[in-house]
Amino acid sequence: MKYQVGDKIIVLHSNEEGEIIDIINDKMVLIDVRGVKFPAYMDQIDFPYFKRFSEKKLFPQKKEKNILMMLNGKRIFR
């Protein structure tokens, strides 16, 4: 079986993330999306990892800036 109870999933048609609550049969699972529980076919859900890694970051990583300070006539980089 591809999924287990407790797996984080993404609903393909709405792009929402949820969690598997129960396995109904070979083709259906019960999922929880933001507090709403409903059944879904396994071909309607997927693991969210590809979406997470392929999304564009909202906030780019800040580059560290070297700060040049003078202390008693000596240069200090931070």
Buried (B, 14 or more C-beta within 10 A) or exposed (E): EEBEEEBEBBBEEEEBBBEBBEBEEEEBBBBBBEEEEEEBEBEBBBEBEEEEEEEEEEEEEEEEEEEEEEEEEEEEEE
